[in-house]
């Protein structure tokens, strides 16, 4: 069973990374550009420190006009004993028409729902019930499947994602049971919310004690985007939103995994994506078109690659790229689509 990284270790590493990036910019950029970068980097660092506090001391309250619940997974089920950063839950904004759709978002490797708060809040402000789900995500899928015995296991990527998403005991490289899987945690959370906040409408996403998948949209960033994409292969979810992924790639065989081509249960045309055009973290193979080619050829995401500068409706393409954050480090480019300023684009990809 793989080791679990602590929030402190992640936030400390993130803070040091941001400091290094800033020092590099200070030495090589013009003064005006450096000042802009400083504001961006300090903002990211402050947000990371805030999330460390929220993960340690979760609470319910308001964010602007929105209600937010921070719910530890262990509160929803006694069978959940690890990966206990709080879920972030938002009922729809009371002043807008409810969509009667649940949007569930999976954060990336080592991240908690707090770190993708802006996109969660945007969904609630549009009338969606929104959940940022906390789940086992301490190690990157590419790291696991490209080392040791897993390097020669062609099924590593699919089985690993299957176990994390459903709890099926099919992977030798992770240990996630049904209660701790994405689906198990989501079900436990919805049952808890239905009991605790009966007037919010959470029971509308349950049928006979099971999740009503056609009324659910799934999305994710980085590792989470891969789980969302995999989920669309298994369940009849209404929409799949992919940010900065899916990056699965075998260095040993120089190939993408076969699960990309599995039959899709989600409706045709339901996958949408956004990535930074210079994202070297997601494009793990070194091919700058690795991710966006998979979008087109394996996920049926039609349309020309379209820069977000084109504005909505982005040529009706399902494959969007951004040049925002250019000139910054690899980690920042990878996280760029999750930062404030993309609200109109999030509406198109995740919250129509």
Secondary structure as UniProt FT lines:
FT   HELIX           7..28
FT   HELIX           31..56
FT   STRAND          61..63
FT   TURN            64..65
FT   STRAND          66..71
FT   HELIX           73..76
FT   TURN            78..79
FT   STRAND          87..90
FT   TURN            94..95
FT   STRAND          102..106
FT   TURN            109..110
FT   HELIX           113..116
FT   HELIX           117..125
FT   TURN            126..127
FT   STRAND          129..133
FT   HELIX           141..145
FT   HELIX           148..152
FT   TURN            154..155
FT   HELIX           156..166
FT   TURN            178..180
FT   HELIX           182..196
FT   TURN            198..199
FT   HELIX           202..205
FT   STRAND          206..207
FT   TURN            208..209
FT   STRAND          210..211
FT   HELIX           213..215
FT   STRAND          216..221
FT   HELIX           223..234
FT   STRAND          239..243
FT   TURN            251..254
FT   HELIX           258..261
FT   TURN            268..269
FT   STRAND          271..276
FT   TURN            277..278
FT   TURN            280..282
FT   TURN            284..285
FT   TURN            288..289
FT   HELIX           290..297
FT   TURN            298..299
FT   STRAND          306..307
FT   HELIX           308..310
FT   TURN            312..313
FT   HELIX           314..316
FT   STRAND          319..322
FT   TURN            324..327
FT   HELIX           330..335
FT   HELIX           336..338
FT   TURN            340..341
FT   HELIX           343..349
//
